[in-house]
Structure formats: C-alpha cells, structure tokens
Amino acid sequence: MPRGALIAIEGIDGAGKTVNSRWVVDLIGSMGLRSSYTREPTDGPIGRLLRSGAFGEFSDPRVDALLFAADRLHHLAQTIEPLLSEGVMVVSDRYVHSSIAYQGALTGDRAWVEELNRFARRPDLAIYLDVDPAIGLSRKLSERPTKFERVEVLERVRDLYLELCEEGELLRIDASRDLENVRKDLMKAVEELLRNLR
C-alpha cells in the first residue's frame, strides 16, 4: 500500500484556501489516488468551541493559541494519522503554519506558538497562497468581519507567513493572479510531491 501524505494549504482570509484545497483533493482523486479534505479549526469538540466564538471578540490570543494546538493534536490522532496509515492523501485547509502566523502575530511570540505545536507532525507539502490583505478582504463576503479580518492584523500575519516561506517551511504561490495560473502552480507542486513519494 502506498503511504499517504499530508498537504497543507495556507493563506490569509480571502486567499482561496478552501476552494483550492477542495480542488487539490479532486485533482489527486483524478490521478487514481485516495484523497480526503479536512480543515482547521476542525468539527471536533475543540474546533467547534473555536468556531462558536464562545470567548467573544476580545478573547486572549494566548488562549486561542492553546486551543488551536489542542484541536490540532486531537485532529491528528482522530482523523489525519488514521487516514495517512491507510495510504490516503490528506489535504488540510489550514494547519500548523496558521497558528504560527496568526497566533504568532497576535501574541507577538512566534517561538512560544511553535513550542506549543512541536508535537504536530510536519506536512509533506505546505503551500502558502499569498495575497495582499486588502485584496483578501475584498474577496470576503461576510457581513461582520471576525477579529482576524482586519487589515492591520492580516499584514502582521502575512509578514510571518512570508518569513516561513523564506525559511523553506512553505511554498509561496501568488494567489492574486487568475485561478488558472494559481492552479497550474498547485498542480506542479502536487505532482512533484507524488514523484518524491514513489
């Protein structure tokens, strides 16, 4: 049985993570491989708590960082690792680099956020869909922006994502271009990963 692989699709709000994550799942399926879409925050108990906004608009970013890390470890144990052990290609709409970028920006302590997540396995391929925050927010249709959907916050988040790209942690794809060119680059990255898994 071929081994599975974990692909993470990252980006700020409005970068096209969800639509492209699902497209990558379909792409891999069209190649005759088993693939599965997942996301963070998850639909598990901790993820639902994060999605509910139970702590309000002004929750402590340190608490958020702890909850996101806990949600991720639960997600790994309950969903991702079992799928990988069955040879499934797992595509995650956000993963560990989201915590490093978002909670790193909001707490001002990237190193602490990385330490919280040190038990989370690294993805086999991590892609950052890069857009300017103003472009990303202009694509969002939500009437009430969340605490993360502010230009000044997203600029700090993007800076950390770009740092991670420079460090080789993420593959940067310019997502301000038309969808066809973005997907050409996504396909190239996925095909290279699959070649390396053989």
C-alpha positions in Angstrom: 0.0 0.0 0.0 1.4 3.4 -0.9 2.0 5.7 2.0 -0.3 8.7 2.5 0.9 12.3 2.6 -0.3 15.4 4.4 -0.7 18.5 2.2 -1.5 21.8 4.0 -2.9 24.8 2.2 -2.3 28.1 4.0 -3.1 31.7 3.5 -4.8 34.8 4.9 -8.6 35.2 4.7 -9.7 35.6 1.1 -6.6 33.9 -0.4 -8.7 31.0 -1.8 -7.6 28.2 0.6 -10.9 26.4 0.8 -11.8 26.3 -2.9 -8.3 25.3 -3.8 -7.9 22.7 -1.1 -11.0 21.0 -2.4 -9.7 21.3 -6.0 -6.4 19.6 -4.9 -8.4 16.8 -3.4 -10.3 16.3 -6.7 -7.0 16.6 -8.6 -5.4 13.8 -6.6 -8.5 11.7 -7.0 -8.4 12.1 -10.7 -4.9 10.6 -10.6 -6.4 7.4 -9.2 -5.3 8.1 -5.6 -7.4 8.2 -2.5 -7.7 11.7 -1.1 -9.5 13.4 1.7 -10.3 17.0 2.6 -10.1 18.3 6.2 -9.9 21.7 7.8 -8.8 23.6 10.9 -10.4 24.6 13.2 -12.0 21.2 13.0 -15.5 20.0 13.5 -14.4 18.2 16.7 -15.2 19.4 20.2 -12.4 21.9 20.5 -12.8 23.1 16.9 -16.5 23.7 17.4 -15.7 25.8 20.5 -13.2 27.9 18.5 -15.7 28.3 15.6 -18.5 29.3 18.0 -16.8 32.4 19.2 -17.7 31.4 22.7 -14.9 33.6 24.1 -16.1 36.7 22.4 -14.5 39.2 20.1 -11.8 40.1 22.6 -10.6 36.6 23.6 -7.0 36.3 24.7 -4.8 35.3 21.8 -2.8 33.1 24.2 -5.9 31.1 25.0 -6.6 30.9 21.2 -3.1 29.5 20.6 -3.6 26.8 23.3 -7.0 25.8 21.9 -5.8 25.7 18.3 -2.8 23.5 19.3 -5.1 21.2 21.3 -7.6 21.0 18.4 -4.7 20.1 16.0 -3.3 17.3 18.2 -6.8 15.8 18.5 -7.3 16.2 14.8 -4.1 14.4 14.1 -4.9 11.5 16.4 -8.5 11.1 15.4 -8.5 11.9 11.6 -5.2 12.6 9.9 -2.9 9.8 11.2 -5.5 7.1 10.6 -6.1 8.3 7.0 -2.4 8.5 6.3 -1.8 5.0 7.7 -4.4 3.8 5.1 -2.4 5.4 2.2 -4.8 8.4 1.9 -3.6 11.8 0.6 -4.9 14.3 3.2 -5.4 17.9 2.2 -5.9 20.2 5.2 -7.4 23.7 4.7 -5.1 25.4 7.3 -2.7 23.5 9.6 0.2 24.3 11.9 1.5 27.3 10.0 -1.8 29.1 10.5 -1.1 29.0 14.2 2.5 30.2 13.8 1.3 33.1 11.6 -1.9 34.1 13.3 -1.2 33.4 16.9 2.4 34.3 16.4 1.3 37.7 15.2 -1.4 38.3 17.8 0.7 37.1 20.8 4.0 38.6 19.5 5.7 35.4 20.4 6.2 33.1 17.4 8.7 30.9 19.3 6.1 30.1 22.0 3.5 29.2 19.5 5.9 26.9 17.7 6.7 25.2 21.0 3.0 24.6 21.6 2.9 22.8 18.3 6.1 20.8 18.4 4.2 17.5 18.7 2.3 18.2 15.5 3.8 16.3 12.6 5.0 18.5 9.7 3.1 18.4 6.5 4.8 16.6 3.5 3.9 19.7 1.4 2.8 23.1 2.8 1.6 25.7 0.3 1.0 29.4 1.1 -1.4 31.2 -1.2 -0.2 34.7 -1.0 -2.4 37.8 -1.4 -2.2 41.4 -0.2 -4.6 41.7 2.8 -6.7 44.4 1.1 -7.3 42.0 -1.8 -8.1 39.1 0.5 -10.6 41.1 2.5 -12.2 42.5 -0.7 -13.0 38.8 -1.6 -14.7 38.1 1.7 -18.5 38.1 1.6 -19.0 38.0 5.4 -21.1 40.9 6.7 -19.5 41.0 10.1 -15.7 40.6 9.9 -14.1 38.4 12.6 -11.3 39.6 14.9 -8.8 38.2 12.4 -10.3 40.0 9.4 -8.7 43.4 9.9 -6.0 44.8 7.5 -3.6 45.7 10.3 -3.9 42.1 11.8 -3.6 40.4 8.4 -0.5 42.5 7.5 1.3 41.1 10.5 0.1 37.6 9.8 1.2 37.9 6.2 4.7 39.0 7.3 5.1 35.8 9.4 3.8 33.6 6.5 6.4 35.3 4.2 9.1 34.6 6.8 8.1 31.0 6.8 8.4 30.9 3.0 11.9 32.4 3.2 12.8 29.7 5.7 11.7 27.0 3.4 8.7 25.9 5.5 6.1 26.9 2.9 6.0 27.1 -0.9 4.7 30.5 -1.9 2.2 30.7 -4.7 1.0 34.2 -5.9 -2.8 33.9 -5.4 -3.6 37.4 -6.6 -3.4 36.0 -10.2 -6.2 34.4 -12.1 -7.3 31.0 -10.8 -6.0 29.1 -13.9 -2.4 30.2 -13.2 -2.7 29.5 -9.4 -3.9 26.0 -10.2 -1.1 25.4 -12.6 1.3 26.0 -9.8 -0.7 23.9 -7.4 -0.7 21.0 -9.8 3.1 21.3 -10.4 3.7 21.2 -6.6 1.4 18.2 -6.1 3.0 16.3 -9.0 6.5 16.9 -7.6 5.4 15.6 -4.2 3.9 12.5 -5.7 7.1 11.8 -7.7 9.1 12.1 -4.4 6.8 9.6 -2.7 7.4 6.9 -5.3 
